[in-house]
Amino acid sequence: MPFVFPFLSNGKNHPLYGLSLLDNYKKLSDRSDETLDSNGYPKKSYLPFWELILSRGGLDKLILAQKGACDRFRRLGVTFLLKNDKEKAKERIFPFDVIPRLILKKEWEKIKIGLIQRLRALNLFIEDVYHDRRILKQGVVPEELVSTSPGFIKQMAGVEVPAKVYAAVCGCDLIRDGDGDFVVLEDNLRIPSGASYMLVARKVLKESSPFFFSFHRPLSIQSYPLFLLETLLDLHPSGSKEEGAALWTPGPYNSAYFEHAFLANQMGIPLVESRDLFIEEGRLYFASRKRKKRISVLYRRIEESFLDPSVFRADSLIGLSSIFELFCKGELNLVNAPGCGVADDKVLYRFVPEIIRYYLGEEPILRNVETYCCLDPKERSYVLENIERLVVKEANQSGGMGMLIGPLSSSREREEFKEKIRANPRNYIAQPLISFSKLPCLVDKGIEARRVDLRPFVLLGKEPRVVPGGLTRVALDHNSFIVNSSQGGGSKDCWVIDDEDQR
């Protein structure tokens, strides 16, 4: 029997056009679709969107809105670089889909509390690793995994940071699993990116598709730049009399430069490169056109090995000599702190539930994905024997790089990864392939389902700050599990709506 549901407005059945479109959509979707219930009916919150999509002229309206959104992204200069693109120097407009994602407020509250819990525990872990090392001495986390982590920086041992906050900005990647629950796929504590895309997505959607906002009223995310600035100011070094903050960028050739410039502008702080900074009498200054300005906090968007050529990579052309010394002496705060990457090492990820229990005495609110550590002989053997059913990841790669999706791989690719695992087992983990949730997206052929994840942004200064929403990333291909923008993924606006706001 064909799927039919009434219009909200007049009670008539959908035209054949709409039925055909929905039938085709359902063939390419599955039970993981966030907009449909187990019987294939639209969920209450998504009913107005499906009514629009299936109505006569609805698809044309969406196509027009999509074109307007792309034009606005182009004018705003919202670009990125594809890491696997042969034309690496060529910038691309960030792909964006106009059909928004909805999350009910009661579900969001659980996500928010769980993310705050996670970030608090990870900060306590980082502080302990570089000081007393209690969790390592007691064997809760293997010391070998920490000492061999590329994110561990030995020069950070004993260094005090303001308020003991090492990772003030965190972007956790979440997916909705087969049971409909949000689980944490990984933590990003070094240089988490994407907040600007979250903010621009809302702005562009309001301008290109105002009709969507007649269906629901999403909670505002526009306070994020203010929250970020307040967090930076919370973390000024003790004794600092000036509230000078700046955003430190590698420069316009960096793939995330749009975000650097956007956030600095929104916060009203200088966007600086190393050539704009100088050290005088043990303090850092920004040389503006009119005067020099003391800088006490740098929101760094530079990878830590390039920060200071006198301490880390001597060939760094984007760092500043002696800046790490200022940080260690407490004359300057670097946010996020160097060395916090030890806590987002994918091998250490599997221990986060134990880290939460150890430091907070609480059960994790958000679950981890089951993870196998290839350094463990038994787990490595299991991974090698079952690699065709698993997702294998390099421990310190990001952006979807260094990954094998077993069920979608060739026998040759699997054999290559087996050799890599045997050669360097510390560098690999494996997880079961989760068929995470999908949402309808506008494509050339009409409306099709695409997999999505969610990257909310959590800030920790004197208090935690979280805006209701995040960056929803979208796989551009129907069969793809890769949502990273650097691998060609796109985005959607993510709406957190009041539970009662389902008109």
N, C-alpha and C positions, 0 to 999 in steps of 0.2 A: 504494500500500500504506500503510495507516495507521501512524502513528508509535507504537511500543510499546517500553517498556523495563521490565525486571523490578524489583520491589521489592528493596531490599538485604536485607531481613529474611527473606522467605519465597520469593522467586523467582517469585511469581505476577505475571501481567500486570495492568496498571492496570484498574480498572473503566471502563465506558463513560463514566461521568461525568467521570472524569479525562481520558480521551482527548478528549472533546468540549471540555473546558476548554483543554487544551493545543493542540488544533487551532485553536480560536478565537484563542488567544494568538499562535500562529505566523503566522496570517493578518495580524495587526496589527503583527507584529514584522518583523525582517529580519536580514540577516547581521551587523548591528552589535550584536545582542543579546549582552551579556556573559556570560549564563548558559548559552548553547547553543553547541555546536560547529558547524562548517560543514555537518554532516549533520542538524542539528536535535536532536541528543542533548544532554542536560545534561552540562556539564563536570563533571569529578570533584569539584571543590570545591563545586559547587552541587547535586550529586545529592541530598543529604539534604533540602535545601529543596524541591526539586521533588517529592520523594517525599511530603513533608508536604502540599504544595499539592494534589497529585493524589489523595491518600488520601481515603477517605470520612470526612467530618467535618473534614478539614483546613482547608477554606475557612471553616467555622464557627468553628474555633479561631482563625484569623487575624482574622476579623471581631471576635471578642471581645477579642483582644489589641489590635487597632487602637482599639477603643472605650476600653479601659483606658489606652492611651497618650495619647489625646486628652484624657481626663479629667485625667491627670497634668500634661500641658502647661498645661491651664487652671488647675489649682491652683497650679502653679509661676509662673504669670503670664508664660509665654513668649510674648510678643506682638510684633507688627510693624505698620507702617502701609503700606498700598498707596498708591504714589505716584500711580497713575491712578484711584484710588477717589474717587468724588464725595463720599463721607463721609470726608474726609481725617482728621478728628479721631477716628475710630472705630478702636480697636485690634482686631486680629484674632489669633486663636490661630495660631501658626506651624504650617503643615501638615507632617505627619510620616507617613512610611510605615514600617511595622514590618519589612518584608523587608530585611535588611541587605545591603550591598554588600561583596564580598570582593575583596581584592587580595593576591596572593602576596608573601611577604617579599622574594623575589629581585627582583621587579618594583619593589617599594617602595624597595629600596635604590638602584636607579637613579634613581628619582624624587627621593629624598632628596639624593643627591650632586649631581644636576643643579640642584636648587633652591638648595642652598648655593652652588654655583658661580655661579649667576645673581645671587644677592643680594650676594655679595662683589664681583662685577664692577660691579653697579649702584651700590654704595656708593663704589667707586673713581671711577666716572664722576661722581657728584654732587660728590664732594670736588674733583675736577679742574675741573668746570664753575665752581665758586665760588672757585677759586684760580688755578692755572697755566693752565688751559684748553688744555692740550697737544693733546687729542684734537680740539679745534675748530680750532686753528691748523694742524694737520696734515691737516685736511680729511676725517678719518675719519667724523665726524658734522658735517653742515652747521651752521655757527654760526647761520644764520638760523632754523633750526628750534628751537634752544635759546632764542634771544633773544625769539622770538615765542610761546613756550610760556606758557600761563597758570600753569603750575606753577613757572616760573622767578621767583624773588623776588630782585630786584636788591639789596635790603638785606642779603642773606646773603653777598654777595661779601666774601671775606676773613675771615668768621667761623669760628673754630675750634670744633669740637665734640669732646666726649670720645671718645677712641679712634678718631677720624675715622669714627664710625658715625653716619650720617645717618638711615638707615632701619633701625631695629632690629627692627621687626615687619613682616613681609611676608606677604601672602596671595595667592599666584599661582593663577590660574584655569587648570585643565588640562582638556582633553577627550581622549577616546580616539578616534583617527581610524579611517578605514576599514581601515587595515592593522593595527589593534589596538594602535598605539603611543600613549602619552601625549604630547601636545604642549602647549606653553604658548599659551593664548589671549590672556592679558594679565597684567600685573603690577599689584598694588595696594600702593602704598607710602605713601599719605597717611594714611588712617585705615581700614586693613583691618578688616572686621568679620566676625563669624560664629563665632569660637572658642567662645563660650558655647553656641551651638546645637550645635556638635560635642560638647561635654562633656555637655550635657543629653540629647542623643539617646542616648548610651551609658547614662546613668543610667536614663532612662525605658524603654529597651528591656530592661534587666535586670529592671526591676520588672514590666513588662507582658507580656514574652515570654521568660521564663527558659528555655523549652524550646529556643530557638535556640542557647543556649550549650552544649547537650549535643552539638551538631554540630561546633563548632569553638571554639577558644580565641583570641579576638582579642588582639593585643598591647595593652597598657594605654596609654591617652591621658591618664590622670588627673594626670600630672605637669605638664601644661601650665601651670597657674597658678604652680607653683613655678618652672618654667623661665622664665616671664615675669617673675616677681619677681627672680630671679637676674640676668636680663638687665638689668632696670632698675637694680639695685644695681651691676652692672658699669660702668654709664655715669654714675655720679655725677661731678660736676665735680672736677677735681683740687684737692686741698687741703681738700675738704669733710670735716669731722669728724663730721658727723651723717649717718646713713643714713635720711633722711626722704623717702619716696616717697608719692605720692598719685595717684589717677586723677581727671583733670579732665573733668567732663561738662558739656554745655550745660544739662542739667536734665531733669526727668521728661517733658517734652513732646517730647524727641528720640526718633526712631523706634527707636534702638538703646539706649535707656536701660536696658532689662532687662540687656543685656550689660554695660553700664558697672557697674551695681550688682552683678551676679553676679561679675564678675572682681575687683572691688575687695574683695568679701567673701571670695572664695577666696584672694586674696593676703594678706588681713589688713591692708590699707592703707586710709586714708581715701578716701571718695568725696566729692569737693569740687566746688562751683560757685564762680564768681568771687566771690560774696558771702561765701564762707567764707575767702577769702584776703586778705592785706594785705601790703604791702611796708613794711619798717621798717629804716632804716640800711643800705639796699642789699641786703637779704635778704628772701626770701619766707617767710611764715608762714601756718599754718593755725590759725584760731581755734577750738579745740575748747571744749567746755563747761567743762573744768577748767583748761586752760592753753593757751598758744600753743605751736605745734610748728613747728620749722624744716622747710621743704620744699626739698630739693635736686634732686629729679627729679619732673617731672610727666609722667605718661603721658597725653598729651592726646588727647581724643576730640572736640575742637572744630576745625572747619575753620579753616585758618590765617589767612584774611582777617578772621576775627572775633576773633583772639587778643588784639590790642592796639589799641584805638581811637585811641591816640596815634600809631600808625605805619601801620596798615592802614585798615580801614573805620571812619570816625569815628562811624557810626551803630550800631556793635556794642554790644549790651546784655549780651552774655554773656562779653565779654573783660575784661581787666584792664590798665589803663594802666601803662606802664613795664615790663611783664613781658618784653617783647622786649629791652629794654635790659639787664635782668638776665641774660638768656640770652646776649647778645652779650659781656658782661663775664665770663662763665664762672662766675657765682654760682648759676646754675640751668641744668639741662638739660631741654629739651623733647623728648619722644620720642613719635612720630617728629619729626625736626627740620623746621622750616619750610623750604620750598623743595625738599623731596625729591620733590615731585610732578613735577618736571621729568623724572624718570626713568621715570614711568609714563604720561606723555603717549602716547597711542596712535600718534601720528606717530613718536615716538622708538622705539617698540616694534620697528619693523622693523630698527633698527640694533643691537639687543641682541646678536645673534651677533658682529657686528664689535666691539662693546664688550668682550665676553668675550675675543676673540682679542687685542685691543689691550692690555688690562690684565693678563690672566692668561697669555697665550701658550698657550691651550688651545682645543680645539674644543668647541663647545657640546654638552653631554650631552643636553639636551632641545631639541627643534626648535621653531622658531617656525612659525606659520601664514603662508603666503605673503600678503604685504601690499602694496597699491598706495597710494602717497602722491599725493593729488590735487593737491598743490602742484607736482609735476613735470608739465609739459605733456603728455608722451607718456603717462604713466600716467593722468593725468586724462582724456585722450581715450579711452583704453581703458575706463576705468570708465564714462564717459558712454555709450559705445557698447554696453557689455555689462551695464548696471546690472540687468537682469532676471535675471542669473545670479549676482549678487554680493550680499554683505552690506556695507552702507555704514554707517559709524559716525562719530559726532561725536568729535573727538579727546579731549575732556576731559569727556565725560558718563560716568555710571556707572549701575549698576542696570538696564541694559537700556533706558535712555532714549536718545533721539536716534539711533535706529537704524532702518534699512530692510532688511528681508530680501527681496531682490529676487524670488526665485521665488514668494514668498507675498504679494507686494504687488499693488496695482492700478495701472493705467496712470497714473491721476491722482497717486497717491503717488510713483511713479517720476519723473514730470515735476516734482513739487514738489521732490524731492531733487536733481534735476539743476540746478534753479535755485539751490538753496542751495549746491551745489558750485561752480557758476560764480561766485557772488557772494563766496564765502569758501573758496577751495580749501585753504588751510592748515588749516582746521578739520575736514577729512574724510579718512578712509582707507577702503579697501575690501578685502575678503577673499573668497575663494571660499566658498560655503556648504558646510560640512562636515557630513555626516550623522553626527554623533557618536553614541556608543554609547547603548544603551538597557538598562534593567533592568525586571524585572517589578514592578508596583506594584498594591496593592489599591485598586480603584475600585468604584463602585456596581454595575457590571456584572460584577464578578469580578476577574480578574487581567489587566492589560493592560500593554504595554510603554510606558515613558516615557523620554525623553532625560535624560541626567544629565551633570553636570560634577563637578569635584573642586577644592576649595580647601584645600590644605594650608597650614599656618602655619609660617613659618620665623623663628626669632629669632636675632639676631646681637648678642652682647655681646663679652666677652673670647674667647668661642668660639661656634660655631653650635649651636643647639639645635632639634631637630625631634622632635615626638611622632609615632608611627607611625599616621597616619590624617589625617583632615581632614573638612571639611564637604562631603558629597555633596549637591548641590542638584538638584532634580527638577522638570521641566516638568510642570505639572498636566494639560495637554491633550495628547492623542495626537499631534497634528500640530505642536505648539509646539516652538520652539527656544529659548524664553525660560525660564531656570531661576531668575532673580533673585527673591528673596523680595519685593522691593519691587514686582515686577510680578506677584505671585501664585504664585510657585514654592514648592515645598516642600523637604523634606530626607529623607535616610536616614542611618542609622548606617553608618559606613564601617569595615570590619574589615580590618586587616592580619594575615594568618595565616601561621604558619610553613609552609614548603613541605612539610614532613613531616606537618603537622597536617591531613590530609585523610581522616579516618577514615570 
